[in-house]
């Protein structure tokens, strides 16, 4: 059956790309051109894309350079048109120039960023490059991030995404210069809106294991290792937090050593935590010595505390006295008091008072223990209250 004819005006509009055809018009055009049914899917998808992101999507050849950000030329006698004739420069034709970069990106994909001072012709240079090299490609000039997401969901096979002047006059990067280097950028700052968007996305994005392993293997700055270790621990990724803490602790960072010990204890690896603290305490780290004594108390390890106390290790004697008192080991406390351990003397008095050992308290008060003279004894006061006359 012979298809209905397309009106000349409709055909003209269709071929010029100035309008988007209706579904019926497209089907009529494809039928008239003899396009088989199995080949029509790509045409229908292209129409859907064009309608989804219109008017941001157009052909490179049809793009308006002024809408892409090319500045209007100054008025001069004899000049015609909005733009003067483009004169190629070294930055265009150099083997590492703009056109070479655009050409490589057209072959395998990529991002081309032009950097330079204001009004030196960056936008015109980029526009002329794509018009010369990929004139038949689609051009997406997004008005906002939604346009980019829509195009990314179903992109055409050949697409240039024009990001110059995205979100109006806001730039993705702002150049910054070091003091005394006016006009020469030494780096760039990411725009606030991009930082906020990335931060919101990053909170729910899982960092892959390969990234964590690379951080463990290649970070060298102790501060970076410590902060990354804390980030891993916050996410319960102990297998990455531990090596990061160990690297930093080995470099002498006390807070990292404390974090490592806490991590090991949390996992029930008290023996390894004690080993870490013992090594640091024996090299003169008082904070590690204090933490070690406390951990030995928690583990009920009186013998090691006694050895450390007898060798003069900081905090060990006091922690040993606490542990002996907690375990009710009066005889061992007496022995330490008799050997001159002042901290043990106070803990012995507390224990004797709790046990109601009035006579021994009086004896120790009489032999010069001032704490024993003032320590109340619950059982002795009760006994005097009920003593028969």
C-alpha positions as CSV (number, residue, x, y, z in Angstrom):
1,X,0.0,0.0,0.0
2,X,1.5,3.3,-1.0
3,X,2.1,5.6,2.1
4,X,0.4,8.9,2.4
5,X,2.4,11.9,1.1
6,X,4.3,14.2,3.4
7,X,3.6,17.8,2.9
8,X,6.7,19.7,1.5
9,X,6.7,22.0,4.5
10,X,6.6,19.1,6.9
11,X,9.4,17.4,5.0
12,X,11.5,20.5,5.0
13,X,11.1,21.0,8.7
14,X,11.9,17.4,9.4
15,X,15.1,17.5,7.4
16,X,16.3,20.8,8.8
17,X,16.1,19.6,12.3
18,X,14.2,22.8,13.4
19,X,11.2,20.8,14.8
20,X,10.7,17.5,16.5
21,X,8.4,15.2,14.5
22,X,5.3,13.6,16.0
23,X,5.4,9.8,16.3
24,X,3.0,9.5,13.3
25,X,5.1,11.8,11.2
26,X,8.3,9.8,11.9
27,X,6.6,6.5,11.1
28,X,5.3,7.9,7.8
29,X,8.8,9.2,6.9
30,X,10.4,5.9,7.7
31,X,7.8,4.0,5.7
32,X,8.3,6.4,2.7
33,X,12.1,5.8,2.9
34,X,11.7,2.1,3.0
35,X,13.2,1.6,6.4
36,X,12.5,-1.9,7.7
37,X,10.7,-2.4,11.0
38,X,13.7,-4.0,12.7
39,X,15.8,-0.9,12.0
40,X,13.3,1.6,13.3
41,X,14.1,1.3,17.0
42,X,17.1,3.6,16.9
43,X,15.0,6.2,15.1
44,X,12.3,6.1,17.7
45,X,14.9,6.2,20.5
46,X,16.6,9.2,19.0
47,X,13.2,11.0,18.8
48,X,12.5,10.2,22.4
49,X,15.9,11.6,23.5
50,X,15.4,14.7,21.5
51,X,12.1,15.3,23.2
52,X,13.4,14.5,26.6
53,X,16.2,17.0,26.7
54,X,15.0,19.5,24.1
55,X,16.0,22.2,23.5
56,X,19.4,21.3,24.9
57,X,20.1,18.6,22.3
58,X,20.9,19.6,18.7
59,X,23.4,18.8,16.0
60,X,26.8,20.4,16.2
61,X,26.4,22.0,12.9
62,X,23.1,23.6,14.0
63,X,24.5,24.9,17.3
64,X,24.3,28.7,17.9
65,X,27.8,29.8,19.0
66,X,26.4,32.7,20.9
67,X,24.1,30.4,22.9
68,X,27.2,28.3,23.7
69,X,28.9,31.3,25.2
70,X,31.0,32.7,22.3
71,X,31.2,36.5,22.8
72,X,30.0,38.8,20.1
73,X,32.7,40.5,18.0
74,X,33.4,44.2,18.4
75,X,31.9,46.5,15.7
76,X,34.4,47.3,12.9
77,X,34.1,48.9,9.5
78,X,33.4,46.3,6.8
79,X,32.7,43.5,9.3
80,X,29.8,41.2,8.5
81,X,28.0,38.7,10.6
82,X,28.1,38.3,14.4
83,X,31.4,36.4,14.4
84,X,34.6,37.3,12.5
85,X,36.5,34.7,10.4
86,X,38.3,32.3,12.8
87,X,42.1,32.3,12.5
88,X,43.8,29.1,13.6
89,X,46.4,29.5,16.3
90,X,49.2,27.3,17.7
91,X,46.8,26.1,20.5
92,X,44.5,24.7,17.7
93,X,47.1,23.0,15.5
94,X,49.8,21.9,18.0
95,X,50.2,18.1,18.2
96,X,49.1,18.5,21.9
97,X,46.7,21.2,21.1
98,X,42.9,21.5,21.4
99,X,42.0,19.8,18.1
100,X,44.3,16.9,18.8
101,X,42.7,16.5,22.2
102,X,39.2,16.7,20.8
103,X,40.1,14.2,18.1
104,X,41.4,11.7,20.7
105,X,38.3,12.2,22.8
106,X,36.1,11.6,19.8
107,X,37.8,8.2,19.2
108,X,37.6,6.8,22.7
109,X,35.7,9.3,24.8
110,X,37.1,11.8,27.2
111,X,37.0,15.2,28.8
112,X,38.7,18.3,27.3
113,X,39.2,21.3,29.6
114,X,40.4,24.6,28.2
115,X,42.2,26.8,30.7
116,X,43.1,30.4,30.2
117,X,42.5,34.0,31.2
118,X,39.2,35.7,30.6
119,X,38.2,36.7,27.0
120,X,41.2,35.1,25.3
121,X,38.9,33.0,23.0
122,X,38.6,29.6,24.9
123,X,34.9,29.1,24.0
124,X,35.4,30.1,20.3
125,X,38.4,27.8,20.1
126,X,36.4,24.8,21.5
127,X,33.4,25.6,19.3
128,X,35.5,25.7,16.1
129,X,37.2,22.5,17.1
130,X,34.0,20.4,17.4
131,X,32.5,22.0,14.3
132,X,35.6,21.1,12.3
133,X,36.1,17.5,13.7
134,X,32.6,16.2,14.7
135,X,30.1,18.3,12.8
136,X,27.6,15.4,12.5
137,X,27.6,14.6,16.2
138,X,24.8,15.5,18.7
139,X,25.5,18.4,21.0
140,X,24.1,18.6,24.5
141,X,24.1,22.0,26.1
142,X,22.5,21.2,29.5
143,X,20.7,23.9,31.4
144,X,21.1,22.0,34.7
145,X,22.1,18.7,36.2
146,X,18.8,17.1,35.4
147,X,19.5,17.5,31.7
148,X,22.8,15.7,32.1
149,X,21.2,12.8,34.0
150,X,18.4,12.5,31.4
151,X,20.9,12.3,28.6
152,X,23.2,9.9,30.5
153,X,20.2,7.5,31.0
154,X,19.9,6.9,27.2
155,X,22.7,8.8,25.4
156,X,23.2,8.9,21.6
157,X,26.2,7.0,20.3
158,X,28.0,10.2,19.3
159,X,27.5,13.1,21.7
160,X,29.4,16.2,22.7
161,X,28.4,17.5,26.2
162,X,29.1,21.3,26.3
163,X,29.7,22.3,29.9
164,X,30.8,25.9,29.4
165,X,28.7,28.3,31.6
166,X,26.7,25.3,33.2
167,X,24.1,26.7,35.7
168,X,24.2,30.2,34.2
169,X,27.3,32.2,35.1
170,X,28.5,29.7,37.7
171,X,31.8,27.9,37.0
172,X,32.7,24.4,38.1
173,X,36.2,25.5,39.0
174,X,37.5,28.8,40.3
175,X,41.2,29.6,39.7
176,X,43.3,30.6,42.7
177,X,46.8,32.1,42.6
178,X,49.6,31.8,45.2
179,X,50.7,35.1,46.8
180,X,52.9,37.2,44.4
181,X,51.8,35.3,41.2
182,X,49.1,37.6,39.9
183,X,47.5,36.3,36.7
184,X,49.0,32.8,37.0
185,X,46.7,30.3,38.6
186,X,48.4,27.8,40.9
187,X,45.3,25.7,41.4
188,X,41.5,25.6,41.3
189,X,38.7,25.4,43.9
190,X,35.6,23.3,43.3
191,X,32.4,25.4,43.2
192,X,30.3,25.2,46.4
193,X,27.3,23.7,44.6
194,X,29.4,20.8,43.2
195,X,30.9,20.2,46.6
196,X,27.4,20.1,48.2
197,X,26.1,17.8,45.5
198,X,29.0,15.5,45.8
199,X,28.8,15.4,49.6
200,X,25.1,14.5,49.5
201,X,25.8,11.7,47.0
202,X,28.9,10.5,48.9
203,X,27.1,9.9,52.2
204,X,25.2,7.0,50.6
205,X,27.9,5.7,48.3
206,X,29.8,2.6,49.4
207,X,33.6,3.0,48.9
208,X,34.8,-0.2,47.1
209,X,37.3,-2.5,48.7
210,X,39.9,-1.7,46.1
211,X,39.9,1.9,47.2
212,X,40.4,1.0,50.8
213,X,43.2,-1.4,50.0
214,X,44.9,1.3,47.9
215,X,44.7,3.8,50.8
216,X,46.2,1.2,53.2
217,X,49.1,0.6,50.8
218,X,49.9,4.0,49.5
219,X,49.0,6.6,52.1
220,X,52.2,7.8,53.8
221,X,51.3,10.9,55.8
222,X,50.5,9.8,59.4
223,X,47.6,12.3,59.7
224,X,46.0,11.0,56.6
225,X,46.5,7.4,57.8
226,X,44.9,8.2,61.1
227,X,41.9,10.0,59.7
228,X,41.3,7.3,57.1
229,X,41.6,4.7,59.8
230,X,38.9,6.4,61.9
231,X,36.7,6.6,58.8
232,X,37.2,2.8,58.3
233,X,36.4,2.1,61.9
234,X,33.3,4.2,61.8
235,X,32.1,2.0,59.0
236,X,33.0,-1.2,61.0
237,X,35.7,-1.9,58.4
238,X,38.2,-3.1,60.9
239,X,40.3,-5.0,58.4
240,X,41.3,-1.6,56.9
241,X,41.3,0.4,60.1
242,X,43.8,-1.8,61.8
243,X,46.7,-1.6,59.3
244,X,46.2,2.2,59.0
245,X,46.4,2.6,62.8
246,X,49.4,0.4,62.9
247,X,51.3,2.4,60.3
248,X,50.5,5.6,62.2
249,X,51.3,4.1,65.7
250,X,54.7,2.9,64.4
251,X,55.4,6.5,63.3
252,X,55.0,7.6,67.0
253,X,51.4,8.8,67.0
254,X,50.0,8.3,70.5
255,X,46.4,8.8,69.5
256,X,46.6,6.2,66.8
257,X,48.1,3.7,69.2
258,X,45.2,4.4,71.6
259,X,42.8,3.9,68.7
260,X,44.5,0.6,67.7
261,X,44.3,-0.7,71.3
262,X,40.6,0.2,71.5
263,X,40.0,-1.5,68.2
264,X,41.8,-4.7,69.3
265,X,40.0,-4.8,72.7
266,X,36.6,-4.2,71.0
267,X,37.3,-7.4,68.9
268,X,38.2,-9.4,72.0
269,X,42.0,-9.4,71.1
270,X,43.2,-8.2,74.5
271,X,46.5,-10.1,74.3
272,X,47.5,-8.3,71.1
273,X,46.4,-5.0,72.6
274,X,48.6,-5.7,75.7
275,X,51.5,-6.5,73.4
276,X,51.1,-3.1,71.5
277,X,50.9,-1.2,74.8
278,X,53.8,-3.1,76.4
279,X,56.1,-2.3,73.5
280,X,55.3,1.4,73.7
281,X,55.4,1.5,77.5
282,X,58.9,0.0,77.6
283,X,60.1,2.7,75.3
284,X,59.0,5.4,77.7
285,X,55.5,6.2,76.6
286,X,53.7,7.1,79.9
287,X,50.3,7.2,78.3
288,X,50.8,3.7,77.0
289,X,52.0,2.6,80.4
290,X,48.9,4.0,82.1
291,X,46.7,2.3,79.5
292,X,48.6,-1.0,79.9
293,X,48.2,-1.0,83.6
294,X,44.5,-0.3,83.3
295,X,44.1,-3.1,80.8
296,X,46.0,-5.6,83.0
297,X,43.6,-4.7,85.8
298,X,40.6,-5.3,83.5
299,X,42.1,-8.7,82.6
300,X,42.9,-9.6,86.2
301,X,46.6,-10.1,85.5
302,X,48.1,-9.4,88.9
303,X,51.4,-11.2,88.2
304,X,52.4,-9.1,85.3
305,X,51.4,-6.0,87.2
306,X,53.5,-7.1,90.2
307,X,56.5,-7.6,87.9
308,X,56.0,-4.1,86.4
309,X,55.5,-2.5,89.7
310,X,58.6,-4.1,91.2
311,X,60.7,-2.7,88.2
312,X,59.4,0.8,88.8
313,X,57.0,1.0,85.8
314,X,54.8,4.1,86.0
315,X,51.2,3.5,87.3
316,X,51.8,-0.3,87.8
317,X,52.0,-0.2,91.6
318,X,48.8,1.7,92.1
319,X,46.9,-0.4,89.6
320,X,48.2,-3.6,91.3
321,X,46.9,-2.3,94.7
322,X,43.5,-1.6,93.1
323,X,43.4,-5.1,91.6
324,X,44.4,-6.9,94.9
325,X,41.9,-4.9,96.8
326,X,39.2,-5.7,94.2
327,X,40.0,-9.4,94.5
328,X,40.1,-9.2,98.3
329,X,43.7,-10.4,98.6
330,X,44.4,-8.9,102.0
331,X,47.6,-10.8,102.7
332,X,49.3,-9.7,99.5
333,X,48.2,-6.1,100.2
334,X,49.8,-6.4,103.7
335,X,53.0,-7.7,102.1
336,X,53.2,-4.7,99.7
337,X,52.5,-2.3,102.6
338,X,55.2,-3.8,104.7
339,X,57.6,-3.3,101.7
340,X,56.8,0.4,101.6
341,X,54.1,0.7,99.0
342,X,52.2,3.8,100.0
343,X,49.4,3.3,97.5
344,X,48.9,-0.2,98.8
345,X,48.6,1.2,102.3
346,X,45.6,3.3,101.4
347,X,43.9,0.4,99.5
348,X,44.6,-1.9,102.5
349,X,42.9,0.5,104.9
350,X,39.8,0.6,102.6
351,X,39.6,-3.1,102.4
352,X,40.1,-3.5,106.2
353,X,37.3,-1.0,106.8
354,X,35.0,-2.8,104.4
355,X,35.7,-6.1,106.2
356,X,35.3,-4.5,109.7
357,X,38.9,-5.2,110.8
358,X,38.8,-2.6,113.6
359,X,41.7,-3.8,115.6
360,X,44.1,-3.8,112.7
361,X,42.9,-0.4,111.6
362,X,43.7,0.9,115.1
363,X,47.1,-0.7,115.0
364,X,47.9,0.8,111.7
365,X,46.7,4.2,112.8
366,X,48.9,4.0,115.9
367,X,52.0,3.1,113.7
368,X,51.7,6.2,111.6
369,X,49.1,5.5,108.9
370,X,47.0,8.8,109.0
371,X,44.4,7.4,106.7
372,X,43.6,4.5,109.0
373,X,42.9,6.9,111.9
374,X,40.1,8.7,109.9
375,X,38.7,5.9,107.9
376,X,35.2,5.0,109.2
377,X,34.3,1.4,109.8
378,X,30.7,0.4,109.4
379,X,30.9,-2.8,111.4
380,X,32.7,-1.3,114.3
381,X,30.1,1.5,114.7
382,X,27.3,-1.1,114.5
383,X,29.0,-3.2,117.1
384,X,29.4,-0.3,119.6
385,X,25.7,0.6,119.1
386,X,24.5,-2.9,120.2
387,X,27.2,-3.7,122.8
388,X,25.6,-4.8,126.0
389,X,26.1,-2.8,129.2
